[in-house]
């Protein structure tokens, strides 16, 4: 799941990689994105724990539906016709960029929190994966700027939706 929510950071970094951002800035941006991917799912998990205690089993269905909607939203935004304006990750743009690519990790954390996941393990995975995906996106984007962007985000959306369907319709092997 950490890989799926980190695909936003990867795909956007891949697109921004064409701006030939300096390696030192890429390193810094990756760390900030990783930090946001720790903070946002932590808030989501804590909120999910709280909601789970209040509502019980219905939170399983809510969590599954949230993951499916999040996956569909990621896929939908890949195929929109309008072109997004580039937010260059400089100054406050780094904070804004990190917040934008980590919003989906809040929703994923909310779903995980409803199931009583271990917070520390989950958010450390989210942060590490997001950091490395961000670095990878920028570095690959420097070489090949638009080859994988859409496909990477579609893959992330499909994985999130699959997790949601697994929660709604558990399959035992």
C-alpha positions as CSV (number, residue, x, y, z in Angstrom):
1,X,0.0,0.0,0.0
2,X,2.9,2.3,0.7
3,X,4.1,1.8,-2.8
4,X,0.6,2.5,-4.2
5,X,0.2,5.9,-2.4
6,X,3.8,6.8,-3.2
7,X,3.2,6.5,-6.9
8,X,1.7,10.0,-6.9
9,X,5.0,11.4,-5.7
10,X,6.8,9.2,-8.3
11,X,4.7,10.2,-11.3
12,X,4.7,13.9,-10.4
13,X,8.5,13.8,-9.7
14,X,8.9,12.0,-13.0
15,X,7.2,14.9,-14.8
16,X,9.1,17.6,-12.9
17,X,12.3,15.8,-13.6
18,X,12.4,17.5,-17.1
19,X,13.2,20.8,-15.3
20,X,16.7,19.4,-14.5
21,X,16.5,20.2,-10.8
22,X,19.8,20.0,-9.0
23,X,20.6,16.8,-7.2
24,X,20.9,18.5,-3.8
25,X,17.4,19.9,-4.2
26,X,16.1,16.5,-5.3
27,X,17.5,15.0,-2.2
28,X,15.9,17.6,0.0
29,X,12.5,17.3,-1.8
30,X,12.5,13.5,-1.3
31,X,13.1,13.9,2.4
32,X,10.3,16.5,2.7
33,X,7.9,14.2,0.7
34,X,8.9,11.3,2.9
35,X,8.2,13.3,6.1
36,X,4.7,14.3,4.8
37,X,4.1,10.6,4.0
38,X,4.8,9.9,7.6
39,X,2.7,12.7,9.1
40,X,-0.4,12.4,6.9
41,X,-1.0,8.6,7.3
42,X,-0.2,9.0,11.0
43,X,-3.1,11.5,11.3
44,X,-5.2,9.2,9.1
45,X,-4.4,6.1,11.2
46,X,-5.1,7.9,14.5
47,X,-8.4,9.2,13.1
48,X,-9.2,5.7,11.8
49,X,-8.5,4.1,15.3
50,X,-10.9,6.6,16.8
51,X,-13.6,5.9,14.3
52,X,-13.1,2.2,14.5
53,X,-13.8,2.3,18.3
54,X,-17.0,4.3,17.7
55,X,-18.5,2.4,14.8
56,X,-17.1,-1.2,15.0
57,X,-17.4,-3.5,11.9
58,X,-19.0,-0.8,9.6
59,X,-15.6,0.8,9.5
60,X,-14.3,-2.2,7.5
61,X,-16.8,-1.4,4.8
62,X,-16.1,2.4,5.0
63,X,-12.3,1.7,4.7
64,X,-12.8,-0.5,1.7
65,X,-15.0,2.0,0.0
66,X,-12.5,4.8,0.7
67,X,-9.7,2.8,-0.9
68,X,-11.7,2.0,-4.0
69,X,-12.7,5.6,-4.4
70,X,-9.2,6.8,-3.9
71,X,-7.9,4.3,-6.5
72,X,-10.6,5.3,-9.0
73,X,-9.8,9.0,-8.4
74,X,-6.1,8.4,-9.1
75,X,-6.9,6.6,-12.3
76,X,-9.5,9.3,-13.3
77,X,-7.0,12.2,-12.9
78,X,-4.5,10.4,-15.1
79,X,-6.8,10.6,-18.1
80,X,-8.2,14.1,-17.7
81,X,-7.9,16.2,-20.8
82,X,-6.8,19.5,-19.1
83,X,-3.2,20.0,-18.4
84,X,-2.1,20.6,-14.8
85,X,0.1,23.6,-14.2
86,X,3.5,22.6,-12.9
87,X,4.3,23.5,-9.3
88,X,8.0,23.9,-9.2
89,X,9.3,22.5,-5.9
90,X,11.2,25.6,-4.8
91,X,10.6,27.4,-1.5
92,X,7.0,27.1,-0.4
93,X,6.4,25.1,-3.5
94,X,8.2,22.1,-1.8
95,X,5.7,22.2,1.1
96,X,2.8,22.5,-1.3
97,X,4.1,19.8,-3.6
98,X,4.7,17.5,-0.6
99,X,1.2,18.1,0.8
100,X,-0.4,17.4,-2.6
101,X,1.3,14.1,-3.2
102,X,0.7,13.0,0.4
103,X,-3.0,13.7,0.7
104,X,-3.9,10.2,-0.5
105,X,-1.8,8.7,2.2
106,X,-4.1,10.3,4.8
107,X,-7.0,8.4,3.3
108,X,-5.0,5.2,3.1
109,X,-4.0,5.8,6.8
110,X,-7.6,6.3,7.7
111,X,-8.5,3.0,6.2
112,X,-5.5,1.3,7.9
113,X,-6.4,2.9,11.3
114,X,-9.9,1.4,11.1
115,X,-8.3,-2.1,11.0
116,X,-5.9,-1.5,14.0
117,X,-2.7,-1.5,12.0
118,X,0.6,-0.9,13.9
119,X,1.1,2.8,13.3
120,X,4.9,3.0,13.6
121,X,5.5,0.2,11.1
122,X,3.0,1.5,8.6
123,X,4.1,5.2,8.6
124,X,7.8,4.3,8.4
125,X,7.1,2.2,5.4
126,X,5.0,5.0,3.8
127,X,7.8,7.5,4.5
128,X,10.7,5.4,3.2
129,X,8.9,4.2,0.1
130,X,7.7,7.8,-0.8
131,X,11.2,9.2,-0.3
132,X,12.7,6.6,-2.6
133,X,9.9,6.9,-5.2
134,X,10.3,10.7,-5.2
135,X,14.1,10.4,-5.7
136,X,13.5,7.8,-8.4
137,X,10.9,9.9,-10.2
138,X,13.2,12.9,-10.4
139,X,16.2,11.0,-11.5
140,X,14.3,9.0,-14.1
141,X,12.5,12.2,-15.2
142,X,15.9,13.8,-15.9
143,X,16.5,11.0,-18.4
144,X,13.1,10.1,-19.8
145,X,10.5,12.7,-18.9
146,X,7.1,11.4,-20.0
147,X,7.4,7.8,-20.7
148,X,6.0,6.2,-17.5
149,X,4.1,9.0,-15.7
150,X,0.5,8.0,-16.5
151,X,1.1,4.3,-16.3
152,X,2.7,4.6,-12.9
153,X,-0.2,6.5,-11.4
154,X,-2.8,4.1,-13.0
155,X,-0.9,1.2,-11.4
156,X,-1.1,2.9,-8.0
157,X,-4.8,3.5,-8.4
158,X,-5.4,-0.1,-9.4
159,X,-3.5,-1.4,-6.4
160,X,-5.5,0.8,-4.0
161,X,-8.8,-0.2,-5.5
162,X,-7.7,-3.9,-5.3
163,X,-7.0,-3.4,-1.6
164,X,-10.4,-1.9,-1.2
165,X,-12.2,-4.7,-3.0
166,X,-10.2,-7.2,-0.8
167,X,-11.6,-5.5,2.3
168,X,-15.2,-5.5,1.0
169,X,-15.1,-9.0,-0.5
170,X,-12.4,-11.0,1.4
171,X,-10.9,-13.9,-0.4
172,X,-9.4,-16.7,1.6
173,X,-6.7,-18.8,0.1
